[in-house]
Amino acid sequence: MEHLDVVIVGAGLSGIGAAYRLQTELPGKSYAVLEARDTLGGTWDLFRYPGVRSDSDMFTLGYPFKPWRAAKSIADGAAILEYLTETAAQFDIDRRIRYGVKVIAADWDGAAARWTLTLARDGRTETLTCGFLYCCAGYYDYEQPHAPQFPGVEDFAGTLVHPQFWPADLDYTGARVVVIGSGATAVTLVPAMAETAGRVTMLQRTPTWISPVPGRDKYADRIRALLPAGPAHRLIRTKNILFNVGFYQYCRRRPESARRLLTGLATRILKDERLVAEHFTPTYGVWDQRLCAVPDADFFKALKRDRAEVVTDQIDRFVPEGIRLASGRTLPADVVVSATGLRLLAFGGITLSVDGAPVRLPDHYVWQGAMLTGIPNFAVCIGYTNSSWTLRADLTSRLVCRVLAFADRRGYRAVVPEPDGPLGEHPLLDLSSGYIQRSIGEFPRQGDRRPWRVRQNYLLDAATTLRTRMGRTLKPVRDQERVGV
């Protein structure tokens, strides 16, 4: 049976970054990246709907070790996928990726101090062992989106699609389109489809906070014109981190001021206070749920050009000609896009067990946003909900390298985080968004104090995560598991 020092699960943004850190900081470790799909890229290869793009700037969503050179700060999916492919090739990470390999289960063997992985590949089952398992598969279900059952949908005479499985041959030129939803996917789809569709209507149950942002960073352009790529990337990245953290803190500490700011921006563009009050003023506070960013205000501009509209109402049922609303109005539709959100899935759906005993994730706490109590030599990559995913992902990958080095120095074959007393209980992700609330009970918990608190502040994490005194919390699984004992 093949044995590796480290197995990384997932060849998306997180997995490629993790591979770079591992081979750079611990070049003597053997590793492989296991990817269930047939190509790298994760989210940025899976989603193919019109206009798919990042909602974070690429100077922070990109890697600190790989400068973002493209013109747009808010990039489309194809450009991001090209960036990931180029990164994997440049650093020979692509040679370590094994495609079409899905990790079904992982069992920790305490006596041998190793994981035994059950893999699905080409219709058969294989096994592989490793000393450390690092899951970089995110927390979305790639196979099953959130798909509510709409009454009467079988009567609909048009086409119903979900953005996660966009048909490559779908032609909506001149069509009447209804996009159900109000999140990041919906506000991306509306302006993109409005370019060629006859009419696009976004149907939302309740409003979402939407903020226009520049699609191209003019300050970044000036900096890149003056400095070499590496220093320019670091400076722009720092600038954007400070702005993003500062804006989030402003929204949380001065919620009424933040509400006025966002409604004011929308009103300035749309020139219609009543429209903004009805469709773009949520009852919840800014950043109680994730803020939707629209580059160059393209979503609002589509509304101004009368290529699109927003309707805030409830669905009564589907009818042959479209959707009948609770108000009695019928929205005619040739195509309905169900942008109703994603489904959360903890750590790629891997079934974990320790010495044959199944792991129940909600019984465990997260240490430093990375490792779990009671599960030795295991880490997960969890990004920020209020900033670029890569900021925390890169910190976590560097922390994993420190954990491995710490274990080697101490002669530990296996380590696990242990709290020094009772911990308060909090959900892993603290947003009130429906897609999180539907599934967060299936995830591990966070505590009420660091290092058991999953903070949404990169500046604090950057200052403390890699300086933590590991010996205080990371313990050998058993004394007899020291090397040579």
Salt bridges, closest charged atoms under 4 A:
GLU2 OE2 - ARG98 NH2 2.72
GLU25 OE2 - ARG21 NH1 3.86
ASP45 OD2 - ARG37 NH1 2.53
ASP45 OD1 - ARG48 NH2 2.74
ASP55 OD2 - ARG290 NE 3.25
GLU86 OE2 - LYS66 NZ 2.61
ASP92 OD1 - ARG95 NE 3.81
ASP122 OD2 - ARG124 NH1 3.88
GLU126 OE2 - ARG124 NH2 2.97
ASP141 OD2 - ARG343 NH1 2.33
ASP155 OD2 - ARG317 NH2 3.41
GLU195 OE2 - ARG305 NH2 3.54
ASP217 OD2 - LYS239 NZ 2.91
ASP221 OD2 - ARG216 NE 2.79
ASP221 OD1 - ARG224 NH2 3.24
GLU278 OE1 - HIS279 NE2 3.64
ASP288 OD1 - ARG252 NH1 2.77
ASP298 OD2 - ARG53 NH1 2.57
ASP306 OD1 - ARG199 NH1 3.04
GLU309 OE2 - ARG329 NH2 3.39
ASP316 OD2 - ARG324 NE 2.92
ASP334 OD1 - ARG176 NH2 2.98
ASP363 OD1 - ARG360 NH1 2.60
ASP394 OD1 - ARG21 NE 2.82
ASP408 OD2 - LYS29 NZ 2.86
ASP420 OD1 - ARG449 NH2 3.17
GLU425 OE1 - ARG445 NH1 2.74
ASP448 OD1 - ARG449 NH1 3.25
ASP461 OD2 - ARG392 NH2 3.35
ASP461 OD1 - ARG455 NH2 2.99
GLU481 OE2 - ARG478 NH2 3.16
